[in-house]
Amino acid sequence: MTLPPGTPDLEVLDLLVSVAELGSLGAAARRHGISQPAASMRISALERRLRLRLLDRGPTGSALTDVGRAVVGHARGVLEAARAFGAGVAALHAAHVPHLRIAASKTIADHRIPQWLSALRASCPDLAVSLEVDNTRHVAELVRNAEADIGFVEGPHPPPGLSSRVLGADELVVVVAPGHPWARRRHPLTLRELAITPLLWREPGSGTRDTVWEILGAECQPARPAAELGSAAAIVAAARAGVAPAVLSRLIAAPDLASGALAEVRVASSVVLTRKFRAIWRRQAPPSGPAEILARCAADDGERGAGNW
């Protein structure tokens, strides 16, 4: 079906509706960012096209005729249909934009994801990305429940029921406030000394907590925590304040170690404090497309770091 001859364009119909809504041609012109003479010329052209008089023009202004008001009623339906059409087309575009849902533990999200996304963007410039940040347990749940396409976590073991790939190892350091006795000790800290000392711990479900607990538990039952805190930032603040020692990722502790706000405690050479970073995914949905590219970027980053981030 072709449009009937003389069908007006949408912009002039929108202008006519504005005249009805605002009560004057001048106000309608200002809404549309044009001069009043230009608005008048457009309405006149519409009248010629429709062969109807839409406005009564007088020395005090212009007003819609009865026919003009009837045309406005029809125009509103046309404009509403045009807006619905535009919204539908926009939704189609949005539906076809590739989207990658990522979940990551906070250390990885803060210190590694930005570099990986930059590399991913070079391969997938139109990709829409969403990132959920939580502790390792909740990241695994998001992946397991198909609420994330791929996850990145730390910990000694892969989360149950998920496939994984080790990306690299993250060095952990023992830190204390500068005034703590350990900051001045001459002999390296032994694993037993660390294990029997109340430390600042992350909350249950944290990959850091699981890693440190397993390392210390191999020596003896770890002491009761001095405090359990829900973020690395809170642990850093508590350690700076001298509440207790903490075991942190060097990535997180580095700024405070450099400024002197925290002191690193040397540990015995036999003590290995590291945690593994992993990509995780559902076994029935291995990474593909953008998720596979991101996993490869992460793995390449780990190899460049010689396995130690």
C-alpha positions as CSV (number, residue, x, y, z in Angstrom):
1,M,0.0,0.0,0.0
2,T,1.4,3.4,-1.0
3,L,0.7,6.6,0.9
4,P,-2.0,8.8,-0.4
5,P,-0.9,12.0,-2.3
6,G,-0.4,15.0,-0.1
7,T,0.5,13.0,3.0
8,P,2.3,15.5,5.3
9,D,5.6,14.8,7.0
10,L,5.7,14.1,10.7
11,E,7.6,17.3,11.7
12,V,4.9,19.6,10.5
13,L,2.2,17.5,12.2
14,D,4.2,17.8,15.4
15,L,4.4,21.5,15.0
16,L,0.6,21.7,14.5
17,V,0.1,19.7,17.7
18,S,2.4,22.0,19.5
19,V,0.2,25.0,18.5
20,A,-2.8,23.2,20.0
21,E,-0.9,22.3,23.2
22,L,0.7,25.7,23.7
23,G,-2.0,28.0,22.4
24,S,0.0,30.0,20.0
25,L,2.1,29.7,16.9
26,G,4.9,31.7,18.5
27,A,5.2,29.4,21.5
28,A,5.1,26.3,19.2
29,A,7.9,27.9,17.1
30,R,10.0,28.3,20.2
31,R,9.5,24.7,21.3
32,H,10.7,23.5,17.9
33,G,13.7,25.9,17.8
34,I,12.5,27.9,14.7
35,S,11.3,31.4,14.1
36,Q,7.6,32.3,14.1
37,P,7.7,33.3,10.4
38,A,9.2,29.9,9.6
39,A,6.6,28.1,11.6
40,S,3.9,30.1,9.9
41,M,5.3,29.2,6.4
42,R,5.3,25.5,7.4
43,I,1.7,25.5,8.6
44,S,0.7,27.4,5.4
45,A,2.4,24.7,3.3
46,L,0.5,22.0,5.3
47,E,-2.8,23.9,4.6
48,R,-2.0,23.9,0.9
49,R,-1.1,20.2,0.9
50,L,-4.3,19.2,2.8
51,R,-6.4,21.9,1.1
52,L,-7.8,22.8,4.5
53,R,-7.6,26.0,6.6
54,L,-6.1,25.1,9.9
55,L,-5.4,28.5,11.5
56,D,-7.4,31.7,11.8
57,R,-4.7,34.4,11.5
58,G,-5.5,37.8,13.0
59,P,-3.7,40.9,14.3
60,T,-3.6,39.5,17.8
61,G,-2.3,36.0,16.8
62,S,-3.4,32.7,15.3
63,A,-5.9,30.2,16.5
64,L,-6.8,26.7,15.3
65,T,-10.0,26.4,13.3
66,D,-12.5,23.7,14.0
67,V,-11.0,21.8,11.1
68,G,-7.5,22.4,12.5
69,R,-8.6,20.9,15.8
70,A,-9.9,17.8,14.0
71,V,-6.6,17.5,12.1
72,V,-4.7,17.7,15.4
73,G,-6.7,14.8,16.7
74,H,-5.7,12.7,13.8
75,A,-2.1,13.9,14.0
76,R,-1.8,12.8,17.6
77,G,-2.5,9.2,16.6
78,V,0.0,9.4,13.7
79,L,2.7,10.8,16.0
80,E,2.1,8.2,18.7
81,A,2.4,5.5,16.1
82,A,5.6,7.0,14.8
83,R,7.0,7.1,18.4
84,A,6.1,3.4,18.9
85,F,7.7,2.6,15.6
86,G,10.9,4.3,16.7
87,A,10.9,2.6,20.0
88,G,10.4,-0.8,18.3
89,V,13.3,-0.2,15.9
90,A,15.5,0.9,18.9
91,A,14.6,-2.3,20.7
92,L,15.5,-4.4,17.7
93,H,18.9,-2.7,17.6
94,A,19.4,-3.3,21.3
95,A,18.5,-7.0,21.0
96,H,21.1,-7.5,18.3
97,V,24.0,-5.8,20.2
98,P,26.2,-8.5,21.6
99,H,26.3,-8.5,25.4
100,L,28.8,-10.1,27.7
101,R,27.9,-10.6,31.4
102,I,31.0,-10.8,33.6
103,A,31.3,-11.5,37.3
104,A,34.5,-11.0,39.2
105,S,35.9,-10.9,42.7
106,K,36.9,-7.4,43.7
107,T,40.7,-7.7,43.4
108,I,40.4,-8.9,39.9
109,A,37.7,-6.4,39.0
110,D,39.8,-3.5,40.3
111,H,43.2,-4.5,39.1
112,R,42.8,-6.8,36.1
113,I,39.4,-6.5,34.4
114,P,40.1,-2.9,33.0
115,Q,43.2,-4.1,31.1
116,W,41.3,-7.2,29.8
117,L,38.3,-5.1,28.7
118,S,40.6,-2.8,26.8
119,A,42.1,-5.7,24.9
120,L,38.6,-7.1,24.3
121,R,37.3,-3.8,23.0
122,A,39.9,-3.9,20.2
123,S,38.4,-7.2,19.0
124,C,34.7,-6.4,19.8
125,P,34.2,-2.6,19.6
126,D,30.4,-2.8,19.6
127,L,30.2,-5.2,22.6
128,A,28.0,-4.2,25.5
129,V,29.6,-5.4,28.8
130,S,28.1,-5.7,32.3
131,L,30.2,-6.5,35.4
132,E,29.1,-7.8,38.8
133,V,31.6,-7.6,41.6
134,D,31.3,-9.8,44.6
135,N,33.3,-12.3,46.6
136,T,34.4,-15.6,45.1
137,R,31.4,-17.6,46.5
138,H,28.8,-15.3,45.0
139,V,30.7,-14.9,41.7
140,A,30.6,-18.7,41.4
141,E,26.8,-18.7,42.2
142,L,26.2,-16.1,39.5
143,V,28.0,-18.2,36.9
144,R,26.4,-21.5,38.2
145,N,22.9,-19.8,37.9
146,A,23.6,-18.6,34.3
147,E,23.5,-15.0,35.5
148,A,27.0,-14.4,34.2
149,D,28.6,-15.8,31.1
150,I,32.1,-16.0,32.6
151,G,33.5,-15.4,36.1
152,F,36.9,-14.6,37.5
153,V,37.8,-15.6,41.1
154,E,40.7,-16.3,43.4
155,G,41.1,-19.3,45.7
156,P,43.0,-22.5,46.2
157,H,40.5,-24.7,44.3
158,P,38.0,-24.3,41.5
159,P,34.4,-23.8,42.6
160,P,32.4,-27.1,42.7
161,G,30.5,-28.0,39.6
162,L,32.2,-25.4,37.4
163,S,35.0,-25.7,34.8
164,S,38.0,-23.4,35.3
165,R,41.3,-22.3,34.0
166,V,44.2,-21.0,36.1
167,L,45.3,-17.6,34.9
168,G,48.1,-16.8,37.2
169,A,49.2,-16.6,40.8
170,D,48.7,-13.5,43.1
171,E,51.3,-12.8,45.7
172,L,50.0,-12.4,49.3
173,V,51.9,-10.3,51.8
174,V,51.7,-10.0,55.6
175,V,51.2,-6.4,56.6
176,V,51.0,-4.5,59.9
177,A,50.8,-0.9,61.1
178,P,54.3,0.8,61.3
179,G,54.1,0.7,65.1
180,H,53.3,-3.0,65.4
181,P,56.2,-5.1,66.9
182,W,56.3,-7.2,63.8
183,A,57.4,-4.2,61.8
184,R,60.7,-4.1,63.7
185,R,61.4,-7.8,64.0
186,R,64.7,-9.1,62.7
187,H,63.8,-12.7,62.1
188,P,61.4,-13.9,59.3
189,L,57.9,-14.8,60.4
190,T,57.2,-18.5,60.5
191,L,54.0,-20.1,59.3
192,R,53.2,-21.2,62.9
193,E,53.6,-17.7,64.3
194,L,51.3,-16.4,61.6
195,A,48.7,-19.2,62.2
196,I,48.5,-18.8,66.0
197,T,48.1,-15.0,65.7
198,P,44.6,-13.4,65.5
199,L,44.5,-11.8,62.1
200,L,42.1,-9.6,60.1
201,W,40.1,-11.9,57.9
202,R,37.7,-11.4,55.0
203,E,34.2,-12.7,55.3
204,P,33.3,-16.4,54.6
205,G,33.1,-17.0,50.9
206,S,36.1,-14.9,50.1
207,G,38.8,-16.5,48.0
208,T,41.5,-14.8,49.9
209,R,40.1,-16.2,53.2
210,D,39.9,-19.7,51.8
211,T,43.4,-19.5,50.4
212,V,45.0,-18.2,53.6
213,W,43.0,-20.5,55.8
214,E,44.2,-23.6,53.8
215,I,47.8,-22.4,54.0
216,L,47.7,-21.8,57.7
217,G,45.6,-24.9,58.4
218,A,48.3,-27.1,56.9
219,E,50.5,-26.0,59.9
220,C,47.9,-25.9,62.7
221,Q,44.4,-24.8,63.6
222,P,44.4,-21.0,62.8
223,A,43.7,-18.6,65.7
224,R,40.2,-17.1,66.0
225,P,40.1,-13.9,63.7
226,A,40.7,-10.6,65.3
227,A,38.0,-9.3,63.1
228,E,36.0,-10.5,60.0
229,L,35.5,-7.6,57.5
230,G,33.6,-7.6,54.3
231,S,36.1,-5.9,52.0
232,A,39.8,-5.5,51.4
233,A,39.5,-1.8,51.9
234,A,38.1,-2.3,55.4
235,I,41.0,-4.7,56.2
236,V,43.6,-2.2,54.9
237,A,42.0,0.5,57.1
238,A,42.0,-1.7,60.2
239,A,45.6,-2.8,59.6
240,R,46.7,0.8,59.2
241,A,44.9,1.6,62.5
242,G,46.9,-1.2,64.3
243,V,44.0,-3.5,65.0
244,A,45.8,-6.6,63.9
245,P,48.1,-8.0,61.2
246,A,46.6,-8.9,57.9
247,V,47.4,-11.1,54.8
248,L,46.6,-9.1,51.7
249,S,47.2,-9.3,48.0
250,R,50.3,-7.3,47.1
251,L,48.1,-5.6,44.4
252,I,45.9,-4.2,47.2
253,A,48.6,-3.4,49.7
254,A,51.1,-1.8,47.3
255,P,50.0,1.9,47.7
256,D,50.0,1.7,51.5
257,L,53.4,-0.1,51.5
258,A,54.8,2.5,49.2
259,S,53.6,5.4,51.3
260,G,54.7,3.8,54.6
261,A,51.1,3.6,56.0
262,L,51.7,-0.2,56.2
263,A,54.8,-2.3,56.8
264,E,55.5,-5.6,55.1
265,V,56.5,-8.4,57.4
266,R,59.2,-10.7,56.0
267,V,58.2,-14.4,56.1
268,A,60.4,-17.5,56.2
269,S,61.6,-18.7,52.8
270,S,59.6,-21.9,53.3
271,V,56.3,-20.0,53.6
272,V,54.6,-19.7,50.2
273,L,51.8,-17.1,50.3
274,T,50.1,-17.1,46.9
275,R,46.6,-17.5,45.6
276,K,45.4,-18.6,42.2
277,F,43.3,-16.5,39.9
278,R,40.9,-18.5,37.7
279,A,38.4,-18.0,34.9
280,I,35.3,-20.1,35.6
281,W,32.3,-21.1,33.5
282,R,29.4,-23.6,33.4
283,R,30.5,-27.0,32.0
284,Q,27.7,-27.1,29.6
285,A,28.5,-23.5,28.3
286,P,32.2,-23.1,27.7
287,P,33.4,-19.6,26.8
288,S,32.6,-18.7,23.2
289,G,32.6,-15.5,21.2
290,P,33.4,-12.5,23.4
291,A,33.7,-14.6,26.5
292,E,36.4,-16.8,24.8
293,I,38.3,-13.7,23.7
294,L,38.2,-12.2,27.2
295,A,39.4,-15.5,28.7
296,R,42.2,-15.5,26.2
297,C,43.1,-11.9,27.1
298,A,43.2,-12.9,30.7
299,A,45.4,-15.9,30.1
300,D,47.8,-13.9,27.9
301,D,48.1,-11.4,30.7
302,G,48.9,-14.1,33.2
303,E,51.6,-15.6,30.9
304,R,53.2,-12.2,30.4
305,G,53.3,-11.9,34.2
306,A,55.2,-15.2,34.3
307,G,52.4,-16.7,36.4
308,N,52.7,-14.1,39.1
309,W,50.6,-11.0,39.1
